[in-house]
């Protein structure tokens, strides 16, 4: 139990002294970048899904 308490104390000390926390502006800018990247990826996947659907629809509608 002593080792667990030591670990918690050292982790807390490291988080308070050695970790550089982002400012609010940096945090909002990063969130905007992530949101835009996620939107672009979603649109890309949507486009690939729709094009695959159209191509397979044409392929399956051809009667041999």
N, C-alpha and C positions, 0 to 999 in steps of 0.2 A: 504494500500500500504506500510505502514511503517513496518508492520509485515513481508511482503514478502521480503523487503530489509534486514531486520534483519536476516531472515532465510537464505538468500543467503550469507550474510557476515559470519554467524556462520558456515554454511556448508563449505564454502571456507577455513575458519580458521581451522576447524577440519580436512579437507582433507590435508592441508599443514603441520599440526603439529602432529596429532594423528595417521594418517594412515601410516603403514609401507609398502612402495611400493617395489615390488620385483626387484632384480637386473636383468640385461639382461640374465645372465647365468641361474638364477632360472626360468626366463620366458621361455627361450628356452627349458630347461629340462622339464618343465611342459607341454609345447606344444608337445614335443616328446612323453611324456607319454600319453597324450590325443589322439594323432594320432595313436599310437600303440593300445591303448584300443579300439578306434573306428574301426580300421582295424580288430581286433580280433572279435568284436561284429558283424561286417558286414559279416565276413567269417562264423561265427556261424549261423547267420540268413540265409545266402545263403545255407549252408549245410542242415539246417532244411527244407528249402523250396524245395530243390532238392530231399531230401529223401521223403518228403510228396508227391511230384509230382510222384515219381517212385512208391510209395506204392499205391497211388490212381489210377495210370495208370494200375497197376496190378489188383487192385480190380475191376475197371470198365471193364477190358478186359475179366474177367471171365463171361462166359455165363451160366446162370442158366437153 
